[in-house]
Amino acid sequence: MESITHYGEGAPLPAGTALTVSAMLDGQRVTALNGGPAYRLNPAFSFVVDCADQAEVDYYWERLGEGGTPVQCGWLTGRFGLSWQVVPNSLGTLLGDPDP
């Protein structure tokens, strides 16, 4: 965890509730904003995990899917409701191959 800010007195959520949470994920800073229960995660936003081979796909699929729900085509919803795409690096090449 890199940093956490909190709501103060008179804010829309109780004082002390997390407002933002920032973290570094593989060298990329990611910040999440807690807008309250009116805002829900959905598949319109997802993280993509590019994998070198099937073993890596299986590794991330198993761990990210713990307590979550598999969807389809390499997508899953994790236990906190965040959507993930776990895909092999070769997917673009495979999909572009003239031999279906």
C-alpha positions in Angstrom: 0.0 0.0 0.0 1.4 3.4 -0.9 -1.0 5.7 0.7 -4.6 6.0 2.1 -6.6 9.2 2.6 -9.7 9.3 4.7 -13.0 11.2 4.7 -13.2 14.0 7.3 -16.1 15.4 9.4 -19.1 16.5 7.4 -18.2 14.4 4.4 -20.7 12.1 2.6 -19.4 9.0 4.3 -18.4 8.6 8.0 -15.2 10.4 9.1 -12.3 8.0 9.0 -13.7 5.9 6.1 -11.1 5.4 3.3 -11.5 8.0 0.6 -8.6 7.0 -1.7 -6.2 4.1 -1.7 -3.0 4.2 -3.8 -0.7 1.3 -4.6 2.1 0.4 -7.0 1.2 -2.6 -9.2 4.1 -3.8 -11.3 5.6 -0.2 -11.4 2.2 1.4 -12.2 0.6 3.7 -9.6 -3.1 2.8 -9.2 -5.5 4.9 -7.1 -9.0 3.8 -6.1 -11.6 6.3 -5.0 -14.3 5.3 -2.5 -17.4 7.1 -3.8 -19.7 5.1 -1.5 -22.3 2.4 -2.1 -24.0 4.2 -5.1 -20.9 3.3 -7.2 -20.4 -0.4 -8.0 -17.6 -2.1 -9.8 -18.6 -3.7 -13.2 -16.8 -5.2 -16.2 -16.6 -1.8 -17.9 -13.4 -1.5 -15.9 -10.9 -4.4 -15.6 -7.3 -5.1 -15.1 -5.5 -7.1 -17.8 -2.8 -9.6 -16.7 -0.6 -10.5 -19.7 0.9 -14.0 -19.2 3.9 -15.6 -20.9 2.5 -19.1 -21.0 -0.3 -21.4 -19.9 1.4 -22.1 -16.5 1.3 -18.3 -15.8 -2.3 -18.1 -17.0 -3.3 -20.9 -14.6 -1.3 -19.3 -11.7 -3.1 -16.0 -12.0 -6.5 -17.5 -12.8 -6.4 -19.6 -9.7 -5.2 -16.8 -7.3 -7.4 -14.0 -8.7 -10.4 -16.3 -8.9 -10.2 -17.4 -5.2 -13.6 -16.4 -3.8 -14.6 -14.9 -7.1 -16.5 -16.0 -10.2 -15.2 -17.2 -13.5 -16.9 -15.4 -16.5 -15.6 -16.3 -20.0 -12.8 -15.8 -22.4 -10.2 -15.3 -19.7 -12.3 -12.9 -17.7 -13.2 -13.4 -14.0 -14.6 -11.3 -11.2 -12.5 -11.4 -8.1 -13.8 -11.7 -4.5 -13.9 -7.9 -4.2 -16.0 -7.5 -7.4 -13.1 -6.3 -9.6 -13.0 -7.7 -13.2 -9.8 -9.3 -14.4 -8.7 -10.4 -17.9 -6.0 -13.2 -17.7 -4.7 -13.7 -21.2 -1.6 -15.2 -22.8 0.7 -12.9 -24.6 0.2 -14.9 -27.8 -3.6 -14.3 -27.9 -3.3 -11.5 -30.5 -1.2 -13.7 -32.8 -3.5 -16.7 -32.4 -6.6 -14.6 -33.1 -5.0 -13.1 -36.2 -3.9 -16.4 -37.7 -5.6 -17.1 -41.0 -6.2 -20.7 -39.8 -9.2 -20.6 -37.5 
